[in-house]
């Protein structure tokens, strides 16, 4: 019976170390009013060469289909 208890304690210790990063992330997320990484730029508002190229390609296809 002692082996089962020792195994359960060992598994509990491993679980605490495995889920500690998740608990820390949740703690930091709730501390910063829903901003886990601080004040960052909203997704989709940044300029990028790839996004500009794709947007121009889509507009060119729409223009050709519309004619």
N, C-alpha and C positions, 0 to 999 in steps of 0.2 A: 504494500500500500504506500510505502514511503517513496517508491520510484514514481508512482503516478503523481503524487503531490509535487515532487521535484520537477517532473516534466511539465506540469501545469504552471509552476512558477517560472520556469525557464521560458515557456511559450509566452507567458504574460510579459516578461521582460523584453523579449524579441518584438512582440507586438507594440509595446510602448515606443521602442526605438524606430520601428517601421512607420508608425503613424505620427510621430512627432513633427515632421515637416508639414504634414497636412494640417495639424492642429495649429502650428505657428502661422501658416498662411491664413487660416480662418481667423485667427486672433488679429493679425495685422489688417486683414480686410475689414473687420468690424471696427477697428480703431480709427481708420482713416475715412469713415463715412462712405463706405462702398467704393473706395478708390484703392485697390490693392497695391498699385505701384506709384502712388502719388498723382500729381496733376499731369496727365499726359494728353497728347493731342487726340481728338476723337478719330476713330477709324474711318478711313475713306476721304478725309480732308487733305491729306498730304499729296503733294505733287510727285509724280514719278514718270520717268520716260516710258516705261512699259504701259502704264495706265493711259498716258497721252496718246501713244501709238494705237492702242486698242480702241480708244474713243474715236480717233480719226478714221480708223478702218471701218468701224461700225457705221459712222456717219457717211462714209463714202459708199458703203454697200446700200444703206437706206436711200441715199440720193439716186443711185443707179436703178434700184428697184422701183422707186417712185416715178421714174421717167417712162 
